[in-house]
Amino acid sequence: MAEKVKLFVNGQDVEVESGKNLIDAIGAVGIEIPHLCYHPALGADGNCRMCLVGIEDGRPPLVPACKTMAVEGMKVQLDTDKIKKIQRDIMELELINHPIDCPICDQAGECKLQDYYMEYDGQKSRMTVPPVAKAKHMDFGAGVVHDQERCVLCARCVRFTRLITKTGELGIVNRTDSARVTTFPGRPLANRYALNVVDLCPVGAMTSKDFRFKQRAWFLAKSESLCHGCSKGCNIYIDHNKEKYKDDIIYRFRPRLNQQVNGYFICDEGRMTYKLENDNRLNVAQVAGKETSVNEAVENVRRVFSQAKKIVMLISPNCSLEQMQAVKKLATANNAVVSGYSDGYIKTGDGDLFLIQDDKSANRAAFGLLGLDSSKAGFESALVEADLVISFQNDLCRSLDDADIAKIQDKAKIVYIGSYKDGLGEIAAITLPVAAYSEDTGIIINADNILQQYDVAVRKNDPAIDLLQIVTLLGGEFKNREEVLTDLSATIAALNNIDLKHIPSEGIALTDKEVSNVAA
């Protein structure tokens, strides 16, 4: 537990965490100090002056809250007439040249300038001369569009490229009314985290070319989830909207704070994987290349399953922990071999020392926890006598070339049970669509052995059957997810003392020893 200190805020006693600045310390107990330039990941810049507060009996009496640490007995004034006047004056300065284009601004509904105007200012403009003209729709590169006339020069974007990515593409040039955020000549934004400047911008100056003019913020439902773009398991918000008579559509992924996983940021590549959830979906069941109903496809899978002499079950490293356990138990009951072979999901050398990982799957760490073999040799050995290969979300075409896939087709029937239009699904004898992770609930373990849970975010008009139901229909022993969780807690030593039905939002850190200790 962090040490607590007592402050007096507007005469009221509050206990806050020691060692934090006033914005973070007082904000943690539900009292907001307005600010534009400060961000916890970027430190205090002190340039906006919106966070000036009074310190009773202090020297000096007025201080920026972003640079002032909480101290025992400090008397903080937030609502005096003097402080309120400062806030109104700062807001007026910010709005002197700001365009009134909220109806067409992507940030409308999420704009701190809007919020602060309504809460701290609310005054009519006193400007009698035209505002200073500034550039619009500037392509900064990496999918970032900048409107200079909206910028409040908080410098968050500049500090992000200097402190976080250390690429330094952005800077502020000139002074006073001529000051602008811009890129350096011949150096557009080119880092793999550039779109985070859109999230950091407190106003509508930085916008995403991909999201620009697609949807209003207040129409979007914001659901918590986990990115499946790589094995980091970054925490995200899935922003989606179900318009009347239409299906639920995802419009963007945004980073969600988790200090032990991704902090405040996500990579651009992972951010764009939302498109796979919308556009690359396997929506139609097929048998022998012909479209059929899901029920008919399920019956065909059950038929070939019951007739097969030797079965290989291939599990994707993107499957949830529950799905892997259910398939593993099904394989054991039917004397089938289960494999997690998926070398094609690894892009050696692509990762960095920040968030991006070489492994482009979400849950490979669970293979070790469940004792599942993922070697190529083990998979090839299992194929020797196999006459049926059932793939659960695993696109084998990413790991093997066409010639190797053709050899498997010659000797075994291929069934593909998945959510996306993958290469294996195109050549399988039977394809069966199932719910994607954005439509399902599950547990994954990331590259740092952090166990996390994602929940249903998107609800389709015609929801796909989930993979656990398919396993049950094939003779699996579990009737629902709760039974799988109970079995995992009982049979996996590392999970014995974990309540898998109530995983905290920040996740649970498993040690390397726990992950490698499979036996109960």
VMD Tcl script that draws the C-alpha trace (Angstrom):
set ca {
  {0.00 0.00 0.00}
  {1.28 3.43 -0.93}
  {1.69 5.93 1.88}
  {-1.27 8.27 2.34}
  {-1.22 11.95 3.25}
  {-4.06 14.19 4.34}
  {-4.88 17.30 2.31}
  {-7.51 19.97 2.69}
  {-9.20 20.62 -0.66}
  {-11.62 23.54 -0.55}
  {-11.68 23.05 3.21}
  {-12.60 19.36 2.94}
  {-10.35 16.62 4.37}
  {-9.19 14.07 1.77}
  {-6.61 11.28 1.93}
  {-4.49 10.93 -1.17}
  {-1.47 8.93 -2.26}
  {1.88 10.42 -1.34}
  {4.45 11.09 -4.06}
  {1.95 12.10 -6.73}
  {1.32 15.54 -8.15}
  {-1.91 17.30 -7.24}
  {-3.66 16.47 -10.54}
  {-3.18 12.72 -10.10}
  {-3.48 12.63 -6.31}
  {-6.69 14.63 -6.07}
  {-8.08 13.15 -9.28}
  {-7.83 9.67 -7.72}
  {-10.44 10.68 -5.13}
  {-12.81 12.08 -7.76}
  {-11.88 15.78 -7.75}
  {-10.80 17.02 -11.17}
  {-8.25 19.76 -11.69}
  {-8.62 20.97 -15.30}
  {-5.51 20.53 -17.45}
  {-4.57 20.37 -21.12}
  {-0.82 19.83 -21.40}
  {-0.25 17.37 -18.54}
  {-0.41 13.62 -19.16}
  {0.77 10.94 -16.69}
  {2.88 9.17 -19.32}
  {4.50 12.38 -20.60}
  {5.16 14.24 -17.38}
  {4.44 17.85 -16.47}
  {5.15 20.52 -19.08}
  {3.44 23.42 -17.31}
  {2.65 25.37 -20.46}
  {-1.15 25.57 -20.49}
  {-1.54 27.06 -16.96}
  {-5.06 25.65 -16.82}
  {-4.19 23.70 -13.67}
  {-3.16 26.67 -11.51}
  {-4.44 26.21 -7.97}
  {-4.19 28.20 -4.77}
  {-2.11 27.01 -1.82}
  {-3.32 28.61 1.41}
  {-0.40 29.89 3.50}
  {1.91 28.82 0.66}
  {4.79 30.64 -1.05}
  {3.97 31.25 -3.85}
  {0.22 31.16 -3.30}
  {-0.51 30.07 -6.89}
  {1.14 26.93 -8.33}
  {0.63 24.62 -11.33}
  {-0.93 21.45 -9.96}
  {0.95 19.29 -12.49}
  {4.30 20.27 -10.95}
  {3.27 20.37 -7.27}
  {3.54 17.24 -5.12}
  {0.91 16.40 -2.54}
  {2.30 17.14 0.95}
  {0.81 16.36 4.35}
  {-1.43 19.17 5.58}
  {-1.42 21.11 2.30}
  {-4.46 23.38 1.90}
  {-5.50 23.45 -1.76}
  {-7.98 25.99 -3.13}
  {-9.83 25.13 -6.32}
  {-12.98 27.21 -6.16}
  {-12.00 30.71 -5.09}
  {-13.00 33.65 -7.27}
  {-9.35 34.22 -8.17}
  {-8.85 30.64 -9.39}
  {-12.10 30.72 -11.34}
  {-11.06 33.96 -13.04}
  {-7.72 32.41 -14.01}
  {-9.52 29.42 -15.53}
  {-11.87 31.69 -17.49}
  {-8.96 33.82 -18.72}
  {-6.97 30.78 -19.84}
  {-10.02 29.39 -21.64}
  {-10.57 32.71 -23.38}
  {-6.97 32.73 -24.58}
  {-7.29 29.18 -25.88}
  {-10.50 30.01 -27.74}
  {-9.45 33.36 -29.29}
  {-8.38 31.77 -32.57}
  {-10.14 28.43 -32.18}
  {-12.66 27.67 -34.96}
  {-16.25 26.96 -34.00}
  {-16.40 23.79 -36.08}
  {-17.57 21.36 -33.41}
  {-20.38 20.01 -35.67}
  {-17.80 18.60 -38.11}
  {-14.95 17.86 -35.70}
  {-14.17 14.22 -34.93}
  {-13.23 15.14 -31.38}
  {-16.69 16.54 -30.60}
  {-18.02 14.61 -27.64}
  {-14.51 13.73 -26.45}
  {-12.98 17.22 -26.45}
  {-11.55 18.65 -23.24}
  {-11.87 22.15 -24.68}
  {-15.62 21.63 -25.04}
  {-15.87 20.16 -21.55}
  {-13.86 22.92 -19.91}
  {-15.72 25.68 -21.74}
  {-19.01 24.35 -20.42}
  {-17.69 23.85 -16.88}
  {-15.23 26.69 -16.32}
  {-15.99 29.41 -18.86}
  {-19.31 29.63 -20.70}
  {-18.64 33.23 -21.80}
  {-19.35 34.80 -25.18}
  {-16.37 35.68 -27.35}
  {-15.12 39.26 -27.13}
  {-13.12 39.04 -30.35}
  {-13.86 41.82 -32.84}
  {-11.17 40.94 -35.39}
  {-10.87 37.87 -37.62}
  {-9.02 34.91 -36.04}
  {-5.50 34.10 -37.14}
  {-5.64 31.86 -40.21}
  {-3.88 28.52 -39.84}
  {-3.51 25.46 -42.03}
  {-6.06 22.64 -42.20}
  {-5.97 18.99 -43.23}
  {-2.21 18.60 -43.03}
  {-1.06 15.04 -43.74}
  {1.55 14.33 -41.07}
  {2.08 10.76 -42.27}
  {1.31 7.39 -40.63}
  {-2.43 8.08 -40.95}
  {-2.38 11.26 -38.84}
  {-4.16 14.40 -40.09}
  {-3.47 17.74 -38.37}
  {-5.67 20.86 -38.24}
  {-3.42 23.66 -37.00}
  {-6.28 26.04 -36.30}
  {-7.64 23.74 -33.60}
  {-4.30 23.20 -31.85}
  {-3.89 24.57 -28.31}
  {-0.11 23.95 -28.30}
  {-0.24 21.59 -25.34}
  {2.82 19.83 -26.86}
  {1.61 16.35 -25.88}
  {2.23 15.06 -29.40}
  {5.69 16.60 -29.50}
  {6.65 15.08 -26.17}
  {5.29 11.68 -27.25}
  {7.62 11.50 -30.25}
  {10.56 12.65 -28.14}
  {10.01 10.78 -24.87}
  {8.13 7.62 -25.88}
  {9.04 6.69 -29.46}
  {12.27 8.75 -29.38}
  {11.82 9.48 -33.09}
  {11.30 13.24 -32.73}
  {9.31 13.93 -35.90}
  {7.21 16.70 -34.35}
  {8.12 20.12 -33.01}
  {6.68 23.57 -32.29}
  {8.01 26.32 -34.52}
  {7.70 30.13 -34.21}
  {6.17 32.06 -31.29}
  {2.92 33.70 -30.12}
  {0.14 33.64 -32.76}
  {2.59 32.20 -35.28}
  {3.41 29.13 -33.17}
  {2.57 25.83 -34.90}
  {3.00 22.12 -34.35}
  {4.55 20.67 -37.48}
  {6.83 17.97 -38.80}
  {10.45 18.62 -39.61}
  {11.20 19.05 -43.32}
  {11.28 15.68 -45.07}
  {10.47 13.82 -41.85}
  {6.78 12.91 -41.65}
  {5.51 10.73 -38.82}
  {6.96 7.32 -39.54}
  {7.02 5.43 -36.25}
  {4.84 2.40 -35.46}
  {2.98 4.14 -32.64}
  {2.16 7.41 -34.40}
  {-1.63 7.19 -34.04}
  {-1.28 7.52 -30.27}
  {-0.91 11.27 -30.83}
  {-4.60 11.25 -31.85}
  {-5.54 9.77 -28.47}
  {-3.23 12.17 -26.64}
  {-4.58 15.30 -28.33}
  {-7.07 16.91 -25.91}
  {-8.82 18.75 -28.76}
  {-9.50 17.93 -32.41}
  {-6.15 19.00 -33.83}
  {-4.87 15.47 -34.40}
  {-7.27 13.10 -36.13}
  {-7.01 9.64 -37.63}
  {-7.31 9.46 -41.41}
  {-8.88 6.03 -40.97}
  {-11.58 7.19 -38.52}
  {-12.05 10.76 -39.77}
  {-15.72 11.57 -40.47}
  {-16.79 7.93 -40.00}
  {-18.84 8.19 -36.79}
  {-19.75 10.62 -34.00}
  {-18.17 9.86 -30.65}
  {-21.42 10.02 -28.69}
  {-22.99 7.30 -30.89}
  {-20.22 4.82 -30.07}
  {-20.52 2.16 -27.40}
  {-17.17 1.69 -25.66}
  {-16.44 -1.89 -24.60}
  {-13.33 -3.08 -22.77}
  {-11.33 -5.81 -24.48}
  {-7.84 -7.09 -25.35}
  {-5.96 -6.68 -28.62}
  {-5.22 -9.98 -30.39}
  {-2.71 -8.47 -32.83}
  {0.30 -9.93 -31.00}
  {1.25 -11.70 -27.79}
  {1.46 -8.50 -25.74}
  {-2.31 -8.54 -25.10}
  {-2.66 -4.77 -24.96}
  {-5.77 -3.49 -23.20}
  {-8.14 -1.67 -25.56}
  {-11.54 -0.11 -25.93}
  {-13.60 -1.46 -28.82}
  {-15.71 1.45 -30.08}
  {-18.71 0.17 -32.00}
  {-22.18 1.25 -33.04}
  {-25.32 -0.61 -34.01}
  {-27.43 1.66 -36.17}
  {-31.14 1.01 -36.50}
  {-31.91 -2.04 -38.68}
  {-28.17 -2.58 -39.24}
  {-25.55 -4.83 -37.72}
  {-23.13 -3.91 -34.95}
  {-19.98 -2.44 -36.55}
  {-16.57 -1.76 -35.00}
  {-15.16 1.65 -35.92}
  {-11.90 1.77 -34.01}
  {-9.70 0.35 -31.28}
  {-8.29 2.73 -28.65}
  {-5.74 2.05 -25.88}
  {-7.00 1.32 -22.38}
  {-4.76 1.93 -19.38}
  {-3.09 -1.10 -17.82}
  {0.21 -0.28 -16.17}
  {1.47 -3.88 -16.05}
  {0.77 -4.59 -19.73}
  {0.73 -1.67 -22.17}
  {0.50 1.49 -20.09}
  {-1.40 4.18 -22.00}
  {-0.54 3.16 -25.56}
  {-0.99 0.56 -28.34}
  {0.81 0.10 -31.64}
  {-0.71 1.24 -34.94}
  {-0.74 -2.27 -36.41}
  {-2.73 -3.67 -33.52}
  {-5.05 -0.66 -33.62}
  {-5.96 -1.46 -37.24}
  {-6.81 -5.12 -36.60}
  {-10.37 -3.97 -35.91}
  {-10.87 -4.23 -39.68}
  {-10.47 -8.00 -39.53}
  {-13.42 -8.17 -37.15}
  {-15.63 -6.39 -39.71}
  {-14.41 -7.23 -43.19}
  {-12.53 -10.52 -43.10}
  {-15.21 -12.63 -41.48}
  {-16.17 -16.18 -42.36}
  {-19.94 -15.82 -42.33}
  {-21.13 -18.77 -44.43}
  {-20.77 -22.49 -43.77}
  {-19.61 -24.67 -46.68}
  {-19.55 -28.39 -47.39}
  {-17.55 -29.57 -50.43}
  {-17.36 -26.00 -51.70}
  {-21.11 -25.38 -51.57}
  {-22.84 -23.01 -49.18}
  {-25.07 -24.62 -46.60}
  {-26.73 -23.88 -43.30}
  {-24.74 -23.89 -40.07}
  {-26.84 -26.77 -38.77}
  {-26.12 -28.85 -41.86}
  {-22.42 -28.08 -41.61}
  {-22.39 -29.08 -37.94}
  {-24.04 -32.41 -38.82}
  {-21.41 -33.01 -41.50}
  {-18.62 -32.30 -39.02}
  {-20.16 -34.69 -36.53}
  {-20.46 -37.36 -39.23}
  {-16.85 -37.21 -40.39}
  {-15.73 -36.98 -36.78}
  {-17.51 -40.20 -35.85}
  {-16.23 -42.04 -38.95}
  {-12.57 -40.99 -38.74}
  {-9.98 -43.55 -37.64}
  {-7.23 -41.16 -36.62}
  {-7.89 -37.48 -35.85}
  {-5.52 -34.54 -35.52}
  {-6.94 -31.46 -33.82}
  {-5.09 -28.26 -34.60}
  {-5.50 -25.40 -32.14}
  {-4.78 -21.75 -32.92}
  {-2.56 -19.77 -30.53}
  {-5.34 -17.17 -30.71}
  {-7.86 -19.49 -29.06}
  {-8.81 -18.71 -25.49}
  {-7.61 -20.79 -22.54}
  {-11.10 -22.27 -22.18}
  {-11.29 -23.22 -25.85}
  {-7.88 -24.90 -25.72}
  {-8.82 -26.90 -22.62}
  {-12.12 -28.02 -24.14}
  {-10.43 -29.18 -27.37}
  {-7.67 -30.90 -25.39}
  {-10.22 -32.88 -23.35}
  {-12.18 -33.77 -26.53}
  {-8.99 -35.05 -28.15}
  {-8.08 -37.17 -25.11}
  {-11.54 -38.73 -24.99}
  {-11.34 -39.71 -28.68}
  {-7.71 -40.85 -28.80}
  {-6.93 -37.92 -31.08}
  {-3.70 -35.96 -31.26}
  {-3.90 -32.27 -30.43}
  {-1.31 -29.84 -31.80}
  {-0.66 -26.14 -31.50}
  {1.73 -25.98 -34.47}
  {1.61 -22.40 -35.72}
  {5.10 -21.24 -36.63}
  {3.63 -19.00 -39.34}
  {2.19 -16.70 -36.68}
  {5.71 -15.67 -35.64}
  {7.50 -12.86 -37.54}
  {11.06 -13.11 -36.29}
  {12.72 -9.72 -35.82}
  {9.50 -7.72 -36.11}
  {9.17 -6.94 -32.41}
  {10.68 -4.05 -30.52}
  {11.59 -3.30 -26.93}
  {8.34 -1.48 -26.23}
  {5.03 -3.23 -27.04}
  {5.29 -4.98 -30.42}
  {6.11 -8.71 -30.25}
  {7.43 -11.16 -32.86}
  {4.57 -13.53 -32.05}
  {1.42 -12.29 -33.81}
  {-0.90 -14.47 -31.74}
  {-2.59 -13.66 -28.46}
  {-2.35 -16.80 -26.34}
  {0.68 -18.94 -27.22}
  {1.77 -18.93 -23.56}
  {-1.27 -21.08 -22.77}
  {0.24 -23.95 -24.78}
  {2.91 -24.35 -22.11}
  {0.40 -24.03 -19.29}
  {-1.79 -26.80 -20.75}
  {1.09 -28.99 -21.91}
  {0.20 -28.72 -25.60}
  {2.88 -29.55 -28.15}
  {3.35 -26.89 -30.82}
  {6.40 -28.28 -32.61}
  {6.46 -28.96 -36.33}
  {7.96 -32.40 -35.74}
  {5.11 -33.34 -33.41}
  {2.53 -32.19 -35.93}
  {4.16 -34.06 -38.82}
  {4.38 -37.21 -36.71}
  {0.68 -36.98 -35.90}
  {-0.20 -36.63 -39.59}
  {1.36 -39.97 -40.56}
  {-1.78 -42.01 -39.84}
  {-4.34 -39.20 -39.75}
  {-7.41 -39.29 -42.00}
  {-9.06 -36.20 -40.47}
  {-7.58 -32.83 -39.55}
  {-9.85 -30.46 -37.63}
  {-8.51 -26.94 -37.32}
  {-9.87 -24.73 -34.59}
  {-9.09 -21.18 -35.78}
  {-5.57 -22.23 -36.88}
  {-4.70 -21.08 -40.42}
  {-2.20 -23.78 -41.31}
  {-1.51 -22.01 -44.62}
  {0.48 -19.43 -42.67}
  {2.88 -22.14 -41.46}
  {3.14 -24.51 -44.46}
  {3.60 -23.95 -48.18}
  {1.13 -25.04 -50.86}
  {2.93 -28.30 -51.55}
  {2.78 -29.39 -47.91}
  {-0.88 -28.43 -47.67}
  {-1.61 -30.45 -50.83}
  {0.02 -33.54 -49.27}
  {-2.28 -33.24 -46.26}
  {-5.31 -32.88 -48.54}
  {-4.35 -36.05 -50.42}
  {-4.47 -38.24 -47.32}
  {-6.84 -36.54 -44.88}
  {-10.10 -34.63 -44.87}
  {-9.71 -31.07 -43.60}
  {-12.34 -29.35 -41.45}
  {-11.87 -25.67 -40.67}
  {-13.77 -24.14 -37.74}
  {-12.95 -20.45 -37.60}
  {-13.99 -16.82 -37.62}
  {-12.01 -15.40 -40.52}
  {-11.51 -15.99 -44.24}
  {-8.16 -17.67 -43.86}
  {-6.25 -19.69 -46.40}
  {-7.12 -23.04 -44.81}
  {-10.80 -22.18 -44.79}
  {-10.75 -21.74 -48.57}
  {-9.52 -25.27 -49.25}
  {-11.17 -27.20 -46.38}
  {-13.76 -29.85 -47.15}
  {-16.00 -28.36 -44.47}
  {-15.86 -24.81 -43.14}
  {-17.89 -23.70 -40.15}
  {-18.07 -20.06 -38.98}
  {-17.79 -19.36 -35.25}
  {-17.81 -16.21 -33.15}
  {-14.72 -13.99 -33.20}
  {-13.07 -12.84 -29.98}
  {-14.87 -9.48 -30.13}
  {-18.14 -11.45 -29.86}
  {-17.00 -13.91 -27.21}
  {-15.61 -14.16 -23.69}
  {-12.30 -15.78 -22.88}
  {-8.99 -15.81 -21.04}
  {-5.55 -15.32 -22.58}
  {-2.00 -15.27 -21.20}
  {0.32 -12.75 -22.78}
  {4.05 -12.87 -23.52}
  {4.81 -11.61 -19.99}
  {2.65 -14.31 -18.39}
  {-0.13 -11.89 -17.47}
  {-3.46 -13.72 -17.34}
  {-6.28 -11.49 -18.63}
  {-9.92 -11.80 -19.63}
  {-11.82 -10.25 -22.53}
  {-15.62 -10.08 -22.69}
  {-18.29 -9.86 -25.36}
  {-18.15 -6.44 -27.02}
  {-20.09 -6.80 -30.26}
  {-23.52 -8.40 -30.54}
  {-24.50 -9.27 -34.10}
  {-28.08 -9.48 -35.35}
  {-27.38 -13.09 -36.33}
  {-24.75 -14.17 -33.81}
  {-22.35 -16.93 -34.81}
  {-22.14 -20.09 -32.75}
  {-19.20 -20.00 -30.35}
  {-16.33 -22.47 -30.56}
  {-17.07 -24.05 -27.17}
  {-20.54 -25.01 -28.41}
  {-19.00 -26.72 -31.42}
  {-16.74 -28.76 -29.15}
  {-19.76 -29.74 -27.05}
  {-21.67 -30.83 -30.16}
  {-18.71 -33.03 -31.16}
  {-18.97 -34.85 -27.84}
  {-17.00 -32.58 -25.52}
  {-17.54 -33.05 -21.80}
  {-18.25 -29.40 -20.96}
  {-21.73 -27.95 -21.35}
  {-20.71 -24.32 -20.83}
  {-17.80 -22.00 -20.10}
  {-18.30 -22.16 -16.33}
  {-17.63 -25.91 -16.36}
  {-14.40 -25.36 -18.28}
  {-13.25 -22.74 -15.75}
  {-13.98 -25.12 -12.88}
  {-11.96 -27.84 -14.58}
  {-9.04 -25.49 -15.27}
  {-8.91 -24.41 -11.62}
  {-8.94 -28.03 -10.49}
  {-6.46 -29.56 -12.95}
  {-3.90 -26.85 -13.67}
  {-1.60 -26.23 -10.70}
  {-0.82 -22.63 -11.65}
  {-4.55 -21.83 -11.57}
  {-5.51 -23.67 -8.37}
  {-5.73 -20.53 -6.24}
  {-7.10 -18.18 -8.90}
  {-10.78 -17.31 -9.20}
  {-11.07 -17.51 -12.97}
  {-14.64 -16.23 -12.83}
  {-13.55 -12.91 -11.33}
  {-10.28 -11.83 -12.94}
  {-9.33 -8.21 -12.08}
  {-9.23 -5.73 -14.95}
  {-5.44 -5.34 -14.69}
  {-4.97 -9.10 -14.98}
  {-3.01 -11.53 -12.81}
  {0.75 -12.01 -13.16}
  {1.82 -15.66 -13.30}
  {5.46 -16.51 -12.65}
  {7.53 -18.50 -15.14}
  {7.54 -21.35 -12.65}
  {3.74 -21.36 -12.43}
  {3.32 -21.38 -16.20}
  {5.71 -24.32 -16.62}
  {4.13 -26.31 -13.76}
  {1.29 -28.06 -15.55}
  {0.47 -30.94 -13.22}
  {-2.22 -30.44 -10.58}
}
mol new
graphics top color blue
foreach p $ca { graphics top sphere $p radius 0.5 }
foreach p [lrange $ca 0 end-1] q [lrange $ca 1 end] { graphics top cylinder $p $q radius 0.2 }
display resetview
